[in-house]
Amino acid sequence: MQIKRVIAQGLAAVLAAVAGPASLHAQEPAPANPAPMSEMMPLATTRSLILDITEAASRAVAVGERGEVLVSESRTEWRQVPDVPTRSTLTAVSAVGDAVWAVGHDGTIIASRDGGLTWTLQRRDVLDTTSDAPFDPRQGVPLLDILMLSPTHGFAIGAYSQLLRTDDGGDTWTFVSTKPAAAALDAAEADAADADQDNVGDEDNWTFSDEDLAMDAIAEPHFNAIARTGSGALFIVGERGTAFRSRDDGKSWERLLLPYGGSMFGVIAYGGDHVVAFGMRGNVYESRDLGDTWEAIDTETELSLMGGAAYGDAGFVLVGANGIVLLRADGDASLQTQIYTNAAQETPVLAGVLVRPNRSLVVTGEKGVDAFTPGRK
């Protein structure tokens, strides 16, 4: 299960189709009776679960549980925005200039045209348990990432291969099917998925082995993250080692199999066809040909990595469980491991990271949002 969904639904408590061209199906507009407005939480900036962060033109914007939206012009002092038109957990946020969109549970999409200060509800798809309509596995599922490429054009993704596209700034969203690309994988690919499944757990060991976590390919894997490379290609990573790529602006998709059979929670895109995928058990893989070949990056950790961002020239910063921060200053630099500790001397799970122009960081997670400077404890 995608970590943003796991964190949002469980971490707070436990600390936790058819062959042929890809089809487009219209989604219903937001209902006449929208979800309740978000609540103002006095400790939102330091105690709430904040899952993602982005840079708009006027300010930074972060989103999280109960529809909470935080903004900051200084990137150091944060405040909660009132009257956000949802109480659903928001999992991801994307900005183009001062146009900002956020997605979350219940198929929610909200939008702002003033850098995150005021918001409108664009989409909500709550599971209908009252009608006799056939069960739709995508209804009510959480959206887990959003990538806006311009003020009008972008994509939102989520559980059960949910892939939505807008060409009008989010006024309408259409479902894009990847079913043709999800044909059964051949035996050689299946063998590759099991190549690294060597660790076997026992009854007294509560740590899952790779073999425990790896599962057979499924027709509709959860989509966890989406990015666009410098070549214009789109790349999606998801559960059970699956990935999808598109070289035609999302009109058609090709399914790939990553070398690791567990879930990838994020992907960072660079110039050309260069991508870095990261996720469960500290696994990080790098490809410079849009997934044709992969090179494993030794992170020396089995802590799951939930958020990441490009850093310098082909470098990256990755954040995850137990406050871990992995930093590669550029494409040739060695990997540095640091631990984020907040003012309360906690090492919370981190879910998102923003790189500032001076290369300092803003991190988000189960204890709100905070500044972090690499190299300083």
Buried (B, 14 or more C-beta within 10 A) or exposed (E): EBBBBBBBBEBBEEEEEEEEEBEEEEBEEBEEEBBEBBEEBEEBBBBBBBBBBBBBEBBBBBBBBBBBBBBBEEBEEBEBBEEBBBBBBBBBBBBBEBBBBBBBBBBBBBBBBEBBBBBBBBBBBBEEEEEEEEEEEBBBBBBBBBBBBEBBBBBBBBBBBBBBBBEEBBEBBBBBBBBBBBEEBEEEBBEBBBEBBEBEBEEEEEEBBBBBBBBEBBEBBBBBBBBBBEEEBBBBBBBBBBBBBBBEBBEBBBBBBBBBBBBBBBBBBBEEBBBBBBBBBBBBBBBBEBBEEBEEBEBEBBBBBBBBBBBBEBBBBBBBBEBBBBBBBEBEBEBEBBEBBBEEEEBBBBBBBBBBEEBBBBBBBBBBBBBBEBEEE
